[in-house]
């Protein structure tokens, strides 16, 4: 039974360190299995007959046992890492004075870890059986997340861990698979991608993948979960700070144009800052923030086209449905934030597919694809927007109607529109400015000197945090 005294004495750092040790052991076992396989191949060179066949059979069995043990040990490492993170969360609640809640969080985590480790104990006793292939009929990408969730829940523990270890590409990007399992699969993929990029000498890709790997390994911050990875083209990645399946509040952040894997380091830090600010506001909240670079963001030169946003709609829609499908306990408060071109991605998804979220936030937007907030099909009062006075996009991205009005004004007062009394554009590249009063959003304060990227510091950051935890703390609304 978990108690406050026991929680005070717990050492989550040792749990996560032990989990890391298990993962290292899993890699060593896999390397040994590769060595056995190579020995079996070499066996056929110049040796024939019954003795050779018997030796090959013994090597096959040894490889199977090694791979089964590696899969089971890897799973144990993940369980211990998860437990350490949940205990760390419970300890933080306890330190803030929320004793009963802290004990509840720790009790749930302990029960879940005990159940998963018990299921894995058979695999460690009989790794050959654990390593046996399972039915490879994995749901196709695009399958509704509720269907995927039901399929995953119906698998045995052995089957789930086997799929994570042996088919990480199928599992890692499948919306409806729990965050912890997607993370385990994508860490396998990340290691392979780092090795491949190093062999090719791809410095840009190595920089982005290295930023992800460094954040995943950072034991001084909340645990990160790698929920998606694609190294083709400019690359895609989905990284959660905190566990979105257990959080009380989840904010999904969609970045804008000119973002790619190579520039991911700053975006990861921004995502961390939003979580930290939200948790400081509400001591009872367990917040997860998600960086969703799950689409091919356009270059600046292509940002006037809405085609990349339209192409992103099915993926963002399915991802948000997946967050709902895999969440444990009472539904989380879900917020989706779009910055710059990302606001068009969010707006187009709300318009064309319906957004599975409670609140939507637009910052630094050049239009969101709809003329008014009520076209986003969200409850009244749950659409938010901010445009800093120093954001050049507020003035330099006019739509055609705005351009005509500015040109007419400049006939009588040349250039005063820009220099004398600058007023943010109403009509933008992609529609009505959501920060214009007539759009119908709640317009909130940001640092007036922050420019296009200043929404993630100062007043803008604080107000985003307030919205992320339900908006009840929001005071600085224009």
C-alpha positions as CSV (number, residue, x, y, z in Angstrom):
1,X,0.0,0.0,0.0
2,X,1.4,3.4,-1.0
3,X,1.6,6.0,1.7
4,X,2.9,9.6,1.9
5,X,5.8,8.4,4.0
6,X,6.6,5.7,1.5
7,X,6.4,8.2,-1.3
8,X,8.8,10.5,0.5
9,X,11.3,7.7,0.7
10,X,10.9,6.6,-2.9
11,X,13.8,7.2,-5.3
12,X,12.4,7.7,-8.8
13,X,15.8,8.5,-10.1
14,X,16.9,4.9,-9.3
15,X,13.9,3.5,-11.1
16,X,14.6,5.4,-14.3
17,X,18.3,4.6,-14.1
18,X,17.4,0.9,-13.7
19,X,15.1,1.2,-16.7
20,X,18.0,2.6,-18.7
21,X,20.2,-0.3,-17.6
22,X,17.5,-2.7,-18.8
23,X,17.4,-1.0,-22.2
24,X,21.2,-1.3,-22.5
25,X,21.0,-5.0,-21.7
26,X,18.4,-5.4,-24.3
27,X,20.7,-3.9,-26.9
28,X,23.5,-6.2,-25.8
29,X,21.2,-9.3,-26.1
30,X,20.1,-8.2,-29.6
31,X,23.7,-7.8,-30.6
32,X,24.4,-11.3,-29.3
33,X,21.5,-12.6,-31.3
34,X,22.9,-10.9,-34.5
35,X,26.2,-12.7,-33.8
36,X,24.5,-16.1,-33.5
37,X,22.7,-15.5,-36.8
38,X,25.9,-14.6,-38.5
39,X,27.5,-17.8,-37.1
40,X,24.6,-19.8,-38.5
41,X,25.1,-18.3,-42.0
42,X,28.8,-19.1,-41.8
43,X,28.0,-22.6,-40.8
44,X,26.8,-23.5,-44.3
45,X,30.0,-22.6,-45.9
46,X,31.7,-26.0,-46.5
47,X,29.8,-28.1,-43.9
48,X,27.0,-30.5,-44.9
49,X,25.2,-33.4,-43.3
50,X,23.2,-34.3,-40.2
51,X,25.7,-32.8,-37.8
52,X,25.5,-29.4,-39.6
53,X,21.7,-29.5,-39.6
54,X,21.7,-30.3,-35.8
55,X,24.1,-27.4,-35.1
56,X,22.0,-25.0,-37.3
57,X,18.9,-26.0,-35.3
58,X,20.7,-25.3,-32.0
59,X,21.8,-21.9,-33.3
60,X,18.3,-21.0,-34.4
61,X,16.9,-21.9,-31.0
62,X,19.7,-19.9,-29.3
63,X,18.9,-16.9,-31.5
64,X,15.2,-17.2,-30.7
65,X,15.8,-17.3,-27.0
66,X,18.2,-14.3,-27.1
67,X,15.7,-12.2,-29.2
68,X,12.9,-13.1,-26.9
69,X,14.9,-12.2,-23.8
70,X,15.9,-8.9,-25.5
71,X,12.3,-8.0,-26.2
72,X,11.2,-8.9,-22.6
73,X,14.1,-7.0,-21.0
74,X,13.4,-3.9,-23.2
75,X,9.7,-4.0,-22.0
76,X,10.8,-4.2,-18.4
77,X,13.0,-1.2,-18.9
78,X,10.1,0.8,-20.3
79,X,7.9,-0.2,-17.4
80,X,10.5,0.9,-14.8
81,X,11.1,4.2,-16.7
82,X,7.3,4.9,-16.7
83,X,7.0,4.1,-13.0
84,X,9.9,6.4,-12.2
85,X,8.3,9.3,-14.1
86,X,4.9,8.7,-12.4
87,X,6.5,8.6,-8.9
88,X,8.3,11.8,-9.8
89,X,5.0,13.4,-10.6
90,X,3.5,12.2,-7.4
91,X,6.4,13.5,-5.4
92,X,6.0,16.9,-7.0
93,X,2.3,16.9,-6.0
94,X,3.2,15.9,-2.5
95,X,5.7,18.7,-2.2
96,X,3.0,21.2,-3.3
97,X,0.7,20.0,-0.5
98,X,-1.6,17.7,-2.4
99,X,-1.0,14.6,-0.3
100,X,-4.1,12.5,-1.1
101,X,-3.8,13.2,-4.9
102,X,-0.1,12.3,-4.8
103,X,-0.9,9.0,-3.1
104,X,-3.6,8.3,-5.7
105,X,-1.3,8.9,-8.6
106,X,1.5,6.8,-7.1
107,X,-1.0,3.9,-6.3
108,X,-2.3,3.8,-9.9
109,X,1.3,3.8,-11.2
110,X,2.4,1.1,-8.9
111,X,-0.6,-1.1,-9.7
112,X,0.0,-0.7,-13.5
113,X,3.7,-1.4,-13.2
114,X,3.1,-4.5,-11.1
115,X,0.6,-5.9,-13.6
116,X,2.8,-5.3,-16.6
117,X,5.9,-6.8,-14.9
118,X,3.9,-9.9,-13.8
119,X,2.9,-10.4,-17.4
120,X,6.5,-10.1,-18.5
121,X,7.8,-12.5,-15.9
122,X,6.7,-15.5,-18.0
123,X,8.6,-14.2,-20.9
124,X,11.8,-13.9,-18.9
125,X,11.3,-17.5,-17.8
126,X,10.6,-18.7,-21.3
127,X,12.1,-16.2,-23.8
128,X,11.9,-18.7,-26.7
129,X,8.1,-18.7,-26.5
130,X,8.1,-14.9,-26.1
131,X,10.2,-14.5,-29.2
132,X,7.9,-16.4,-31.4
133,X,6.2,-14.4,-34.2
134,X,2.6,-13.2,-33.8
135,X,-0.1,-12.6,-36.3
136,X,1.3,-9.7,-38.4
137,X,-2.1,-8.3,-39.2
138,X,-1.6,-4.8,-38.0
139,X,-4.3,-2.2,-38.7
140,X,-3.5,0.0,-41.7
141,X,-2.5,3.6,-41.2
142,X,-5.7,5.7,-41.3
143,X,-7.7,3.1,-39.3
144,X,-9.9,5.0,-36.8
145,X,-8.0,5.3,-33.5
146,X,-10.9,3.7,-31.5
147,X,-10.6,0.6,-33.6
148,X,-6.8,0.5,-33.2
149,X,-7.2,1.0,-29.4
150,X,-9.5,-2.0,-29.2
151,X,-7.1,-4.1,-31.3
152,X,-4.1,-3.2,-29.2
153,X,-6.0,-4.0,-26.0
154,X,-7.0,-7.4,-27.3
155,X,-3.4,-8.5,-27.8
156,X,-1.4,-10.3,-25.1
157,X,1.5,-8.6,-23.4
158,X,3.9,-10.9,-25.3
159,X,2.3,-9.9,-28.6
160,X,2.5,-6.1,-27.9
161,X,6.1,-6.2,-26.9
162,X,7.0,-8.4,-29.8
163,X,5.4,-5.9,-32.2
164,X,7.2,-3.0,-30.6
165,X,10.5,-4.7,-30.9
166,X,10.1,-6.3,-34.3
167,X,7.7,-4.0,-36.2
168,X,8.4,-0.6,-34.7
169,X,7.6,1.2,-38.0
170,X,4.0,-0.2,-37.9
171,X,3.4,0.5,-34.3
172,X,5.2,3.8,-33.8
173,X,3.0,5.9,-36.0
174,X,-0.3,4.2,-35.4
175,X,-2.8,6.6,-33.7
176,X,-4.8,4.6,-31.1
177,X,-1.7,2.8,-29.7
178,X,-0.9,4.1,-26.2
179,X,1.8,6.7,-25.9
180,X,4.2,4.5,-23.9
181,X,4.1,1.8,-26.5
182,X,4.5,4.2,-29.4
183,X,7.4,5.8,-27.6
184,X,9.1,2.4,-27.2
185,X,8.7,1.6,-30.9
186,X,9.9,5.0,-32.0
187,X,13.0,4.9,-29.8
188,X,14.0,1.7,-31.7
189,X,13.4,3.6,-35.0
190,X,15.3,6.7,-33.7
191,X,18.4,4.6,-32.9
192,X,18.3,3.1,-36.4
193,X,17.8,6.5,-38.0
194,X,20.8,8.0,-36.1
195,X,23.0,5.2,-37.3
196,X,21.9,5.6,-40.9
197,X,22.3,9.4,-40.8
198,X,25.8,9.0,-39.3
199,X,26.9,6.6,-42.0
200,X,25.6,9.0,-44.7
201,X,27.2,12.0,-43.0
202,X,23.8,13.9,-43.1
203,X,24.7,16.7,-40.7
204,X,21.3,18.4,-40.8
205,X,19.4,15.2,-40.1
206,X,21.8,14.3,-37.3
207,X,21.3,17.7,-35.7
208,X,17.5,17.2,-35.5
209,X,17.6,13.6,-34.5
210,X,20.3,14.4,-31.9
211,X,18.1,17.1,-30.4
212,X,15.3,14.5,-30.0
213,X,17.7,11.9,-28.5
214,X,19.1,14.4,-26.1
215,X,15.6,15.4,-24.9
216,X,14.5,11.8,-24.5
217,X,17.6,11.2,-22.4
218,X,17.3,14.3,-20.2
219,X,16.6,13.0,-16.7
220,X,16.4,16.5,-15.3
221,X,13.1,17.3,-17.0
222,X,9.7,15.6,-17.3
223,X,9.9,12.4,-19.3
224,X,9.5,12.9,-23.1
225,X,7.6,10.5,-25.3
226,X,8.5,10.1,-29.0
227,X,5.1,9.6,-30.6
228,X,6.0,9.8,-34.3
229,X,9.1,9.9,-36.5
230,X,9.6,10.2,-40.3
231,X,13.0,11.1,-41.7
232,X,11.9,11.3,-45.4
233,X,11.9,14.8,-47.0
234,X,12.3,17.5,-44.4
235,X,11.3,15.1,-41.7
236,X,8.4,14.8,-39.3
237,X,8.4,14.3,-35.5
238,X,5.8,14.2,-32.7
239,X,7.2,14.6,-29.2
240,X,5.2,14.8,-26.0
241,X,6.6,16.4,-22.8
242,X,4.8,14.3,-20.1
243,X,2.4,11.4,-20.7
244,X,-0.6,12.5,-22.7
245,X,-2.5,9.3,-21.8
246,X,-2.5,10.2,-18.1
247,X,-2.4,14.0,-18.1
248,X,-5.3,16.1,-16.8
249,X,-4.5,18.8,-19.5
250,X,-3.0,18.2,-22.9
251,X,-1.8,21.0,-25.2
252,X,-0.9,20.1,-28.8
253,X,1.3,22.6,-30.5
254,X,1.4,22.8,-34.4
255,X,4.4,24.9,-35.6
256,X,4.4,27.0,-38.8
257,X,6.3,27.3,-42.0
258,X,10.0,26.7,-42.5
259,X,10.1,24.0,-39.7
260,X,11.9,20.7,-40.2
261,X,13.7,18.0,-38.2
262,X,16.9,20.0,-38.5
263,X,15.5,22.9,-36.6
264,X,13.7,20.9,-33.9
265,X,15.8,21.9,-30.9
266,X,14.2,25.3,-30.4
267,X,10.7,23.9,-30.9
268,X,11.3,21.2,-28.2
269,X,12.5,23.9,-25.8
270,X,9.4,26.0,-26.6
271,X,7.1,23.0,-25.9
272,X,8.8,22.4,-22.6
273,X,8.4,26.0,-21.6
274,X,4.6,25.8,-22.2
275,X,4.3,22.8,-20.0
276,X,6.4,24.3,-17.2
277,X,4.3,27.5,-17.2
278,X,1.0,25.6,-17.1
279,X,2.1,23.4,-14.2
280,X,3.2,26.5,-12.2
281,X,-0.3,27.9,-12.5
282,X,-2.2,24.9,-11.1
283,X,-0.5,22.7,-8.6
284,X,-3.1,19.9,-9.1
285,X,-2.7,19.8,-12.9
286,X,-0.7,17.1,-14.6
287,X,0.1,18.8,-17.9
288,X,1.4,17.3,-21.1
289,X,2.5,19.4,-24.1
290,X,2.9,17.8,-27.5
291,X,5.0,19.2,-30.4
292,X,3.1,18.0,-33.5
293,X,5.4,18.4,-36.5
294,X,3.3,15.7,-38.2
295,X,3.0,17.5,-41.6
296,X,5.3,18.7,-44.3
297,X,5.5,22.4,-43.3
298,X,6.1,24.6,-46.3
299,X,9.1,26.9,-46.9
300,X,8.4,30.7,-46.4
301,X,8.2,31.1,-50.2
302,X,5.3,28.6,-50.4
303,X,3.4,29.7,-47.3
304,X,0.9,31.7,-49.4
305,X,-0.5,28.4,-50.6
306,X,-2.9,26.5,-48.3
307,X,-2.1,23.1,-49.9
308,X,0.2,22.0,-47.2
309,X,-2.4,22.8,-44.5
310,X,-5.1,20.9,-46.4
311,X,-2.8,17.9,-46.8
312,X,-2.3,17.9,-43.0
313,X,-5.9,17.8,-42.0
314,X,-6.4,14.0,-41.9
315,X,-3.2,13.4,-39.9
316,X,-3.9,16.1,-37.3
317,X,-7.6,15.0,-37.0
318,X,-6.6,11.4,-36.5
319,X,-3.8,12.2,-34.0
320,X,-6.2,14.2,-31.8
321,X,-8.8,11.4,-32.0
322,X,-6.0,9.1,-30.9
323,X,-5.2,11.2,-27.8
324,X,-8.9,10.8,-26.8
325,X,-8.9,7.1,-27.5
326,X,-5.8,6.2,-25.5
327,X,-6.4,8.5,-22.5
328,X,-6.8,6.8,-19.2
329,X,-9.3,8.0,-16.5
330,X,-11.5,11.1,-16.9
331,X,-11.2,12.9,-20.2
332,X,-8.3,15.4,-20.3
333,X,-8.8,19.0,-21.2
334,X,-7.5,19.2,-24.7
335,X,-6.1,22.4,-26.3
336,X,-4.7,22.8,-29.8
337,X,-2.4,25.7,-30.6
338,X,-1.4,26.8,-34.0
339,X,1.5,29.3,-34.6
340,X,1.9,31.2,-37.8
341,X,1.1,28.7,-40.7
342,X,0.3,26.1,-38.1
343,X,-2.8,28.2,-37.3
344,X,-4.1,27.5,-40.8
345,X,-3.4,23.8,-40.3
346,X,-5.5,23.9,-37.1
347,X,-8.2,26.1,-38.6
348,X,-8.5,23.9,-41.7
349,X,-8.8,20.8,-39.6
350,X,-11.5,22.3,-37.4
351,X,-13.4,23.4,-40.6
352,X,-13.0,20.3,-42.7
353,X,-12.9,17.4,-40.1
354,X,-14.1,18.8,-36.8
355,X,-11.4,19.3,-34.1
356,X,-11.5,16.9,-31.1
357,X,-10.5,19.6,-28.7
358,X,-11.9,21.8,-25.9
359,X,-10.0,25.0,-26.8
360,X,-8.1,26.3,-29.8
361,X,-5.4,29.0,-29.8
362,X,-4.0,31.0,-32.7
363,X,-0.8,33.0,-32.3
364,X,0.9,35.1,-35.0
365,X,-1.7,34.0,-37.6
366,X,-2.0,35.0,-41.2
367,X,-5.5,33.7,-41.3
368,X,-7.1,30.3,-40.4
369,X,-9.2,29.5,-43.4
370,X,-12.6,30.7,-42.0
371,X,-14.2,34.2,-41.8
372,X,-15.3,33.9,-38.2
373,X,-14.8,31.9,-35.0
374,X,-18.3,30.2,-35.2
375,X,-17.2,28.4,-38.4
376,X,-14.7,26.4,-36.4
377,X,-17.5,24.3,-34.8
378,X,-16.3,24.9,-31.3
379,X,-18.3,26.0,-28.3
380,X,-18.6,29.8,-28.0
381,X,-15.8,31.4,-26.0
382,X,-13.3,28.6,-26.6
383,X,-11.4,30.1,-29.5
384,X,-8.4,32.3,-28.6
385,X,-6.1,34.5,-30.6
386,X,-3.1,36.9,-30.1
387,X,-1.1,39.1,-32.4
388,X,1.8,41.0,-31.1
389,X,2.1,44.6,-32.2
390,X,5.7,43.9,-33.3
391,X,4.8,40.8,-35.3
392,X,5.6,41.7,-39.0
393,X,3.1,39.1,-40.2
394,X,0.3,41.3,-38.7
395,X,1.1,44.0,-41.3
396,X,3.0,42.3,-44.1
397,X,0.7,39.5,-45.0
398,X,-2.4,41.3,-46.3
399,X,-5.2,39.6,-48.3
400,X,-6.3,41.2,-51.6
401,X,-9.1,43.2,-50.0
402,X,-6.7,44.6,-47.4
403,X,-4.2,45.4,-50.1
404,X,-6.8,47.4,-52.0
405,X,-7.8,49.4,-48.9
406,X,-4.2,50.1,-48.0
407,X,-3.4,51.3,-51.5
408,X,-6.4,53.7,-51.5
409,X,-5.4,55.1,-48.1
410,X,-1.8,55.7,-49.3
411,X,-3.0,57.8,-52.2
412,X,-3.9,60.6,-49.7
413,X,-1.4,59.7,-46.9
414,X,1.5,57.9,-48.5
415,X,2.9,55.1,-46.3
416,X,1.2,56.3,-43.2
417,X,-0.5,52.9,-43.0
418,X,2.9,51.4,-42.2
419,X,4.8,54.0,-40.3
420,X,2.6,56.6,-38.6
421,X,-0.2,54.5,-37.0
422,X,0.3,50.8,-37.8
423,X,-2.9,48.7,-37.4
424,X,-2.8,45.0,-37.9
425,X,-4.4,43.8,-41.1
426,X,-8.0,42.5,-41.0
427,X,-7.8,40.5,-44.2
428,X,-4.8,38.1,-44.3
429,X,-3.3,35.7,-46.8
430,X,-5.5,32.9,-45.5
431,X,-8.6,34.8,-44.4
432,X,-9.9,37.0,-41.6
433,X,-7.3,37.9,-39.0
434,X,-8.5,35.9,-35.9
435,X,-7.2,38.7,-33.6
436,X,-9.6,41.2,-35.2
437,X,-12.5,41.9,-32.9
438,X,-15.1,41.0,-35.5
439,X,-13.7,37.5,-36.0
440,X,-15.2,36.5,-32.6
441,X,-12.2,35.0,-30.8
442,X,-11.1,35.9,-27.3
443,X,-8.1,38.1,-28.0
444,X,-5.4,37.8,-25.3
445,X,-2.2,39.8,-24.5
446,X,1.2,39.0,-25.8
447,X,4.5,40.8,-25.4
448,X,4.2,43.8,-27.7
449,X,7.9,43.6,-28.4
450,X,8.2,39.9,-29.0
451,X,7.9,39.8,-32.8
452,X,6.7,36.7,-34.7
453,X,8.2,34.2,-32.2
454,X,7.6,36.1,-29.0
455,X,4.3,34.4,-28.0
456,X,6.2,31.7,-26.1
457,X,7.7,34.1,-23.5
458,X,6.4,36.8,-21.2
459,X,2.7,37.6,-21.3
460,X,1.9,35.4,-24.3
461,X,3.4,32.3,-22.6
462,X,1.5,33.0,-19.4
463,X,-1.8,33.3,-21.1
464,X,-1.2,30.2,-23.3
465,X,-0.6,28.4,-20.0
466,X,-3.8,29.7,-18.5
467,X,-5.8,28.5,-21.5
468,X,-4.1,25.1,-21.4
469,X,-5.3,24.4,-17.8
470,X,-8.9,25.3,-18.6
471,X,-8.9,29.1,-18.9
472,X,-10.1,29.7,-15.4
473,X,-6.9,31.5,-14.5
474,X,-7.0,33.8,-17.6
475,X,-7.0,37.4,-16.6
476,X,-5.0,39.3,-19.3
477,X,-7.6,39.4,-22.1
478,X,-7.6,42.5,-24.2
